[in-house]
Amino acid sequence: MYAKGQSGNLRGRPKGSVNKTTLELRDKLNNLHQKNYEYILKEIDNLTMRQRLQLNKDLLPYISPKLSAIEVTDNNMSYDELAQYYQLKESVKLLSSAELIEILNE
């Protein structure tokens, strides 16, 4: 048999890539929201504050990336330095390869 984490299909889908069904569903949901955007905005005004907060809480994971836990190993850095370092580290993850190469070539 194969080792854990290996399927034997060397040309399989890369780790972390989204499958076709997920992409299609995202596109359909995006189109649905775009077509109903004005109506949604109007209806939000009719919600109570509690309902608006719940809506924001429910939508936030789809708008902002989830932050991962970090382990502090360098005791010589201040809190601000650590925060800046990890913000930069998370920001770099959002860049495309082309953007990263462009920044490195500057």
N, C-alpha and C positions, 0 to 999 in steps of 0.2 A: 504494500500500500504506500501511499504518499505521506510525507511528513506533515505535521499539523500546519495548516495555513497554506498548503500547496495543493492545487487541484490536478496538476499534471498538464493543464492547458496553458502553455506558455504565452499564447496569444489571446488570453482571456481579457475580460474587461479590467482596466486598471483599478487598483484600490482607490476608493473614494469617488469614483465617477458615478454619475446618476444614471439610473436605467431609463429606458425609453418611456415606459409607462409613467414614471414620476415626472419626467419632462412634459409629457402631454397633459397630465393633470394640472401641473403648474401653469401651463399656457392657457388651458381652459378657465382656470380660476382667475388668472390675470385678466383675460378678456372679459369675463363676467363682471369683475370689479370695475374695469375701465368703462364698460357700457353703462353701468349703474352708478358711476361715481357721483354725479350731481344729486341723484336721489339719496344715496347713502349720506352725503354731507347734510342734506336737508333733514333727514331722519335722525341724525346724531343730535341735532338741536332739541329733539323731543325726548331724549333720554335723560334720566335723572343723573346726578353726579356719580352715584354708586354704579350705575350701569355704564357710564362713560369710563370710569376707572377700570371696571371689569373688562370692557372692550379693549382698552389699552393694554391691560395685563395679558389678555389672550393673544393680541396681535404682536406684542413686543418680541417674542422669540422668532418671528418671521421677518422682522425689520432689522433687529440688531443682533450681531453674532453673540452666542453664549460665551462668556469668559471662562477660561479654564483655571483650575486651581494651580497655584505656583508654590514651589519650594524654595525658600531663601537659603542659599548656601554661602553667599558673600556677606559676611558681617561688617565689612568695611564700608559698605554703601549706606548713604542716608535713605530715609523713607522716600524723599522726593526723587533721588537718583534711581532707586528701585522702581518706583512708579513710572518714571520716564522710560527706563529700560524696557519694562514689560509692555508699556503702551506701544513703543516702537516695534517690539517683537510681534505683537498682535497685529499691528498695522501692516507689517511686511507680509504677513500671511494673506492679506486681502489683495495684494498686488499681483498682476499677471507677470509672466516671465518676461515679456517685452518691456513692461514698465520697470521691472527690477533691473534689467540689463541697461536700460536708459539711465537710471539713477546711478548705477555703478560706473558708467562711462563718463559721467559729468565731472 
